[in-house]
Amino acid sequence: MCKAQNTGVCLNVNPARPGGAYGYVDMGGWIGGQAEFVMIPYADFNLLKIPDRDRGMAKIRDLKCLSDILPTGYHGAVTAGVCPGSTVYVAGAGPVGLAAGASARLLGAAVVIVGDVNKARLDHARRVGFETVDLSEDATLSDQIAAILGEPEVDCAIDCVGFEARGHGHSGSQTEYPSA
C-alpha cells in the first residue's frame, strides 16, 4: 500500500492496530484525526503545502472542508453512481451524510432522501431541503421511500453511518464510547 501511495490503508502506519487510519477513532493508538492538530506519518507525498501561510490561514475554514467530510460525502455520491435525475437514499444524517446529500444535489439528483434515527439530525436535514425518513418509526424504510417517491426503491444509495453510531434499530439501545 505504501509503494502504491495508499497510506490511508497502510498496514503499518498505526502500530496499535493493523490498517489503522490517521487518527481515526478506534483504529489504533494515534487519535484525533479531526482535532485542531494531528500528526500525519509518512506524509511526504499525500499532503499539500500551502505556499502563502497568511493567505492559507485566512482561508482555513474553507480549506478544512477539503480534508475529510466533504470529500468523503462527494466520493460516496460519485461511487454510488449519482447522476442527473437520479433518486438517492443517504443512510445517516450526520456531517458526512449531509455532505453526501449536498454532493448528490451537485451531481444532479432529482430527489435526495436522508434517513436516520436521530430526530435532531433529521430536523436539520429537512431544514436544508432534504426529504427525510425516520428509521425509529414502525414503518419500514421501503414504505417510507414509497410514500415520498411513489415506489419503494431508489436509483442510488450511500452509506454514511459512522463508526460510532449509537443505538441500534428500533430498540434504541445505547452503547457508550469513550470520548476522544
ZAVO-121327 format. One line per 4 residues: their letters; for each residue x, y, z of N, C-alpha, C. Coordinates in steps of 0.001 Angstrom, whole numbers, plus 500000, padded with zeros to 6 digits. Example, Ala and Ser with C-alpha at 12.3 -4.5 7.8 and 13.67 -1.06 7.14 Angstrom:
REM residues 2
as> 513190:494310:507800:512300:495500:507800:513200:496700:507800; 512850:497750:507080:513670:498940:507140:512900:500030:507870 $
***
This chain:
REM residues 180
mcka> 500821:498803:500000:500000:500000:500000:500863:501259:500000; 501957:501225:500745:502819:502410:500786:503439:502683:499419; 503902:501632:498749:504505:501818:497424:503492:502337:496420; 502214:501982:496590:501150:502464:495706:500620:503821:496160 $
qntg> 501232:504384:497200:500849:505673:497779:499426:505675:498329; 498988:504535:498851:497691:504408:499509:497907:504342:501020; 498539:505357:501587:498885:505292:503005:497667:505304:503911; 496510:505717:503410:495304:505677:504233:494901:504272:504616 $
vcln> 495411:503271:503912:495115:501881:504241:496395:501089:504484; 497460:501782:504854:498738:501144:505147:498586:500189:506325; 499177:499031:506238:499058:498036:507301:499956:498345:508494; 500890:499275:508344:501857:499525:509408:501838:500940:509960 $
vnpa> 500994:501817:509444:501057:503225:509810:500668:503488:511264; 499774:502728:511804:499300:502939:513160:499571:501653:513933; 500666:501606:514683:501136:500334:515222:500187:499623:516185; 499227:500325:516758:498332:499665:517701:497310:498763:517022 $
rpgg> 497071:498979:515729:496077:498164:515033:496383:498146:513542; 496585:496992:512942:496874:496945:511507:495780:497623:510692; 496174:498428:509739:495226:499117:508879:494668:500375:509498; 495143:500756:510669:494616:501942:511345:494861:503199:510542 $
aygy> 493805:503945:510309:493922:505201:509565:494478:506277:510477; 494835:507405:509911:495448:508500:510655:494479:509087:511667; 494606:508713:512908:493830:509331:513959:492363:508959:513990; 491953:507973:513214:490544:507606:513192:490198:506894:514486 $
vdmg> 489094:507276:515076:488694:506709:516360:488633:505189:516266; 489165:504527:517273:489165:503071:517396:489950:502383:516292; 490923:503062:515727:491755:502404:514729:493227:502599:515054; 493564:502426:516303:494964:502487:516673:495242:503510:517739 $
gwig> 496493:503641:518089:496889:504481:519196:496966:505968:518898; 496972:506377:517657:497062:507798:517322:495649:508323:517111; 495116:509019:518098:493755:509513:517995:493747:510993:517675; 492618:511502:517198:492472:512928:516988:492508:513376:515551 $
gqae> 492084:512565:514616:492117:512919:513206:491267:514119:512847; 490319:514487:513712:489532:515683:513455:489779:516731:514531; 490937:516660:515152:491326:517622:516176:491942:518851:515519; 492281:519836:516340:492892:521061:515799:494226:520757:515123 $
fvmi> 495006:519879:515734:496285:519466:515159:496331:517952:515135; 496986:517405:514137:497087:515954:514039:498418:515599:513396; 499018:514518:513853:500256:514041:513261:499908:513133:512079; 500536:513372:510956:500314:512541:509777:501634:511844:509438 $
pyad> 501769:510584:509805:503012:509880:509483:503097:509595:507988; 504295:509528:507492:504537:509217:506082:503817:510200:505159; 503859:511460:505507:503115:512473:504758:503978:513168:503718; 504960:512492:503211:505865:513129:502271:505248:513351:500892 $
fnll> 504132:512710:500583:503533:512915:499269:502031:513137:499301; 501354:512896:500428:499906:512973:500395:499325:514199:501096; 500139:515175:501376:499658:516448:501898:500015:517550:500909; 499223:518591:500911:499519:519740:500060:500062:520864:500925 $
kipd> 501180:521430:500524:501736:522566:501242:501112:523831:500673; 500608:524667:501568:500041:525947:501149:501192:526946:501134; 501543:527486:499954:502753:528299:499836:502723:529621:500613; 501573:530222:500765:501475:531511:501459:500708:531288:502759 $
rdrg> 501437:531207:503890:500825:530884:505180:499712:531858:505553; 499928:533158:505378:498915:534142:505765:497627:533970:504959; 497752:533790:503650:496556:533557:502819:495887:532245:503198; 496696:531238:503492:496152:529943:503891:495367:530038:505187 $
maki> 495920:530748:506168:495224:530892:507447:493949:531718:507288; 493944:532689:506370:492736:533488:506132:491624:532633:505520; 491998:531572:504831:491025:530695:504160:490910:529330:504838; 491431:529204:506046:491500:527887:506678:490131:527231:506837 $
rdlk> 489109:528005:507096:487777:527391:507242:487299:526797:505923; 487623:527443:504816:487268:526883:503511:488125:525660:503201; 489408:525743:503502:490323:524653:503175:490027:523394:503966; 489587:523546:505218:489346:522342:506005:488178:521529:505467 $
clsd> 487311:522151:504669:486224:521391:504027:486775:520353:503056; 487997:520561:502598:488597:519628:501647:489341:518486:502315; 489355:518459:503653:490205:517497:504336:489530:516174:504667; 488235:516146:504875:487640:514879:505294:486170:514771:504915 $
ilpt> 485308:515496:505570:483876:515245:505490:483317:515478:504085; 483563:516625:503502:483034:516892:502162:483587:515918:501124; 484904:515700:501064:485390:514735:500066:484842:513315:500278; 484644:512929:501538:484096:511597:501809:482668:511503:501280 $
gyhg> 481850:512517:501565:480476:512526:501059:480418:512571:499545; 481276:513390:498947:481308:513501:497485:481734:512176:496854; 482761:511562:497424:483224:510274:496911:482109:509229:496998; 481356:509250:498101:480237:508321:498244:479189:508526:497161 $
avta> 478885:509794:496864:477882:510091:495834:478361:509653:494452; 479609:509939:494140:480154:509534:492836:480208:508015:492729; 480696:507371:493780:480811:505912:493775:479445:505236:493664; 478420:505851:494255:477070:505285:494186:476447:505446:492807 $
gvcp> 477061:506257:491960:476542:506434:490604:475488:507517:490472; 475496:508479:491386:474520:509571:491297:474729:510327:489991; 473637:510579:489289:473702:511309:488017:472449:512170:487893; 472405:513041:486893:471225:513898:486743:469926:513083:486687 $
gstv> 468966:513499:487502:467657:512868:487512:467515:511673:488423; 468600:511240:489058:468513:510034:489886:467851:510318:491232; 467327:509250:491821:466786:509315:493173:467815:508665:494085; 468068:509308:495241:469179:508895:496097:468706:508732:497533 $
yvag> 469153:507661:498180:468937:507483:499613:470286:507573:500303; 470378:508421:501330:471589:508557:502133:471287:508023:503525; 472000:506982:503932:471846:506420:505271:472752:507185:506210; 472146:507990:507089:472910:508753:508065:472798:510244:507812 $
agpv> 472292:510982:508812:472084:512425:508681:473134:513231:509438; 474295:512637:509646:475394:513361:510270:476130:514201:509242; 477276:514737:509604:478019:515609:508690:478372:514959:507351; 478842:513714:507364:479191:513057:506107:477934:512785:505282 $
glaa> 476849:512376:505933:475594:512136:505220:475067:513388:504559; 475113:514507:505272:474652:515766:504671:475571:516210:503548; 476879:515963:503690:477808:516273:502600:477535:515378:501391; 477198:514120:501642:476843:513215:500541:475566:513687:499854 $
gasa> 474579:514107:500650:473339:514620:500074:473575:515872:499252; 474387:516790:499780:474705:518016:499037:475467:517685:497758; 476352:516715:497837:477098:516294:496649:476173:515666:495618; 475196:514879:496093:474222:514282:495164:473454:515370:494438 $
rllg> 473110:516427:495162:472441:517568:494506:473343:518180:493443; 474622:518387:493786:475564:518954:492816:475691:518086:491570; 475563:516782:491757:475666:515849:490635:474354:515708:489872; 473318:516431:490311:472074:516484:489558:470950:515589:490029 $
aavv> 471050:515021:491214:469979:514144:491712:468650:514884:491736; 467600:514190:491355:466260:514776:491363:465692:514815:492774; 465918:513754:493540:465417:513662:494912:466507:513041:495770; 466751:513659:496928:467688:513111:497909:466914:512881:499201 $
ivgd> 466906:511627:499652:466226:511236:500886:467306:510860:501898; 467227:511439:503085:468192:511154:504142:467475:510424:505272; 468047:509306:505716:467443:508529:506790:468330:508459:508011; 467702:508440:509178:468442:508363:510442:467451:508015:511544 $
vnka> 467956:507772:512752:467105:507588:513924:467168:508807:514840; 468080:509714:514560:468288:510898:515387:467387:512028:514893; 466380:512363:515688:465382:513357:515266:465983:514739:515050; 466949:515138:515856:467572:516457:515685:468312:516528:514354 $
rldh> 468993:515460:513995:469692:515444:512703:468695:515435:511539; 467603:514708:511697:466585:514692:510646:465937:516062:510496; 465697:516740:511609:465139:518104:511539:466071:519019:510760; 467356:518921:511040:468326:519753:510322:468336:519399:508831 $
arrv> 468310:518123:508518:468303:517694:507119:467083:518254:506385; 465931:518256:507043:464717:518834:506431:464872:520341:506226; 465449:521014:507228:465623:522467:507120:466508:522858:505940; 467468:522013:505591:468330:522340:504452:467796:521766:503142 $
gfet> 466571:521214:503192:465886:520863:501963:465876:519415:501531; 466340:518508:502375:466302:517092:502003:464971:516473:502428; 464528:515464:501697:463446:514605:502148:464043:513736:503252; 463246:513343:504225:463795:512530:505306:462902:511339:505618 $
vdls> 463535:510295:506153:462822:509145:506695:463375:508878:508087; 462459:508620:509022:462829:508367:510409:462841:506863:510632; 464023:506312:510788:464169:504869:510912:463789:504348:512290; 463443:505242:513213:462974:504785:514522:461466:504541:514506 $
edat> 460802:504887:513429:459360:504664:513309:459078:503217:512918; 457828:502813:513088:457451:501439:512774:457410:501155:511277; 457161:502173:510457:457109:501967:509009:458486:501546:508506; 458486:500625:507551:459764:500166:507003:460384:501256:506138 $
lsdq> 461679:501117:505893:462374:502062:505028:461735:502088:503644; 461439:500921:503088:460848:500886:501745:459468:501543:501728; 458698:501380:502792:457392:502046:502856:457551:503570:502915; 458521:504038:503678:458735:505484:503784:459256:506065:502468 $
iaai> 460105:505310:501785:460586:505761:500475:459423:505794:499488; 458575:504782:499527:457413:504742:498632:456479:505919:498891; 456351:506337:500135:455495:507485:500457:456038:508772:499826; 457337:508836:499630:457960:510029:499030:458001:509928:497513 $
lgep> 458417:508768:496994:458658:508621:495557:457520:507957:494792; 456620:507297:495502:455577:506542:494818:455999:505127:494482; 457224:504777:494787:457734:503412:494617:458765:503157:495713; 458946:501904:496099:459776:501602:497269:461273:501459:496999 $
evdc> 461763:502100:495964:463191:501945:495665:463784:503236:495128; 465103:503325:495224:465845:504474:494716:466861:503984:493693; 467422:504928:492950:468451:504570:491967:469813:504338:492608; 470110:505116:493660:471430:505077:494289:471285:505149:495806 $
aidc> 472199:504510:496512:472214:504587:497971:473639:504823:498444; 473764:505642:499495:475075:505980:500043:475039:505711:501540; 475938:504882:502029:476001:504550:503450:476921:505534:504159; 476349:506358:505027:477121:507347:505785:476875:507201:507276 $
vgfe> 476722:505964:507718:476524:505709:509141:477905:505533:509752; 478231:506378:510703:479577:506417:511262:479942:505217:512108; 481210:505130:512355:481791:504063:513154:481250:504069:514570; 480902:505249:515082:480442:505363:516455:478931:505543:516540 $
argh> 478193:505032:515568:476744:505184:515585:476192:504606:516874; 475265:505337:517477:474696:504897:518748:473261:504465:518547; 472863:503453:519301:471510:502939:519184:471433:502010:517986; 470641:501005:518113:470568:500026:517036:469116:499719:516730 $
ghsg> 468679:500029:515546:467341:499700:515108:466266:500295:515993; 465169:499590:516092:464025:500088:516843:464233:500030:518351; 465153:499186:518816:465354:499068:520261:465969:500331:520845; 466767:501036:520056:467382:502270:520517:468350:502067:521669 $
sqte> 468845:500834:521830:469782:500591:522925:471028:501436:522721; 471534:501947:523786:472675:502844:523713:473952:502116:524112; 475008:502410:523416:476321:501920:523754:477186:503130:524041; 477879:503128:525145:478738:504251:525482:480116:504039:524894 $
ypsa> 480681:505087:524333:482014:505054:523767:482862:506082:524491; 484137:505811:524673:484992:506810:525317:485122:508042:524429; 485193:509190:525046:485359:510413:524245:486789:510502:523770; 486963:511035:522571:488304:511161:522002:488952:512446:522455 $
***
